[in-house]
Amino acid sequence: MQALYAQLLVGLINGSFYALLSLGLAVIFGMLNIINFAHGALYMMGAFCAYFLLNLAGIGYWPALIIAPIVVGIFGMILERTMLQWLTGLDHLYGLLLTFGIALIVQGVFQNYFGSSGLPYAIPDELKGGINLGFMFLPIYRGWVVIFSLIVCIATWYLIEKTRLGAYLRAATENPTLVRAFGINVPRMITLTYGLGVGLAALAGVLSAPINQVRPLMGADLIIVVFAVVVIGGMGSIMGSIITGFALGVIEGLTKYFYPEASNTVVFVLMVLVLLVKPTGLTGRAA
C-alpha cells in the first residue's frame, strides 16, 4: 500500500509539471495560435537560470522563483518580436517548425557547454525533510510543488477567464481590428502573452530543478507528453489543460504501480482514444 501512495505522489508531482507546462502551451496556442515546440527548451532554461543564480550570483531558490520566469519570459518576448510575429496568419506548420528549430538550437548550445549529465540543485532549507502522514511519508518539498503549482494554475485561469485584461486578450486574438479601434496596442499584448506562457514553463523548470536535477535535455523528455496533455484537454483550453495535466500525472502514477510496462505509453493511448471520440479534446470547442 505504501508503494501505491508513493506512486500516487510521484504522479501528482509529474502532474504539476504537466499542468504548468500545458497551461503555458494552452495560453500561447489559445491566444496567439502558435504551436510552441520550444516550450521544453524554455522549461530547461528556467531550471538553468535558477542554477546560475545560485552558483554564480549566490541568489537562492525563493528569489529564483520570481527572477528565472522573468528572465526567460523576456527571452521569449524577444523571440516573439524578432521571429514569431512574422508568422501571423500563416499555416501552423511554419510556427511549429520555427519553434522546433529554436528548441534544437537552445538544447544544442546548453548540451555543448554542460554535457548530458544532471547538475545538482539543493532543496531550500525551509522545505527539507518530510512529514509522516501515517499511511505514507511525504517529503515537504514535493508537497510544496503540488500546492504551489495548483495555486499558479488557478491564478492564471482566473486572470485569463475572469478579468478585464483576459477579456481584452481573448478579444485581441478573435478580432484584432476591433480591439485596435479601442486604442489597445495588440502586438504588445500578444508579446506579453507569449512572455506569460514562456514564464510559466520557466517556473516549472525552477520547481523541477531540486527534484529532477538540471539537464540540457530535461525539456525534450517532457514536451511530447505535455503536447499529449494539451491535445487531450483541448487545444487552447485553459481549465482543460490544468485538469488534464494533474489527472494524467495521477493516471501515470497508478499505471506504474499496477502495470509498470505501460506507464510510458498510457498517456498516448488515452490521447488516441480521446481523439477518436472527441477530436477537439475533452474541453475544446470546435473551430
QUIUR-V70670 format. One record per backbone hydrogen bond with DSSP energy under -1.0 kcal/mol. NH is the residue of the N-H (numbers start at 1). CO is the residue of the C=O. Records with the same first field share a line. If there is no record, write none. Layout:
NH=CO + CO
//
This chain:
5=1
6=2
7=3
8=4
9=5
10=6
11=7
12=8
13=9
14=10
15=11
16=12
17=13
18=14
19=15
20=16
21=17
22=18
23=19
24=20
25=21
26=22
27=23
28=24
29=25
30=26
31=27
32=28
33=29
36=34
37=35
39=36
42=38
43=39
44=40
45=41
46=42
47=43
48=44
49=45
50=46
51=47
52=48
53=49
54=50
55=51
56=52
57=52
59=53
64=60
65=61
66=63
67=63
68=64
70=66
71=67
72=68
73=69
74=70
75=71
76=72
77=73
78=74
79=75
80=76
81=77
82=78
83=79
84=79
85=80
86=83
87=84
88=85
90=87
94=91
96=92
97=93
98=94
99=95
100=96
101=97
102=98
103=99
104=100
105=101
106=102
107=103
108=104
109=105
110=106
111=107
112=108
113=109
114=110
115=111
119=214
127=124
128=125
131=138
133=136
138=131
140=129
143=139
144=140
145=141
146=142
147=143
148=144
149=145
150=146
151=147
152=148
153=149
154=150
155=151
156=152
157=153
158=154
159=155
160=156
161=157
162=158
167=163
168=164
169=165
170=166
171=167
172=168
173=169
174=170
175=171
179=175
180=176
181=177
183=180
184=179
186=184
189=185
190=186
191=187
192=188
193=189
194=190
195=191
196=192
197=193
198=194
199=195
200=196
201=197
202=198
203=199
204=200
205=201
206=202
207=203
208=204
209=205
211=208
212=208
213=209
214=119
218=215
221=217
223=219
226=222
227=223
228=224
229=225
230=226
231=227
232=228
233=229
234=230
237=234
241=237
242=238
243=239
244=240
245=241
246=242
247=243
248=244
249=245
250=246
251=247
252=248
253=249
254=250
255=251
256=252
257=253
258=254
259=255
262=259
263=260
265=262
266=262
269=265
270=266
271=267
272=268
273=269
274=270
275=271
276=272
277=273
278=274
281=278
282=232
283=233
//
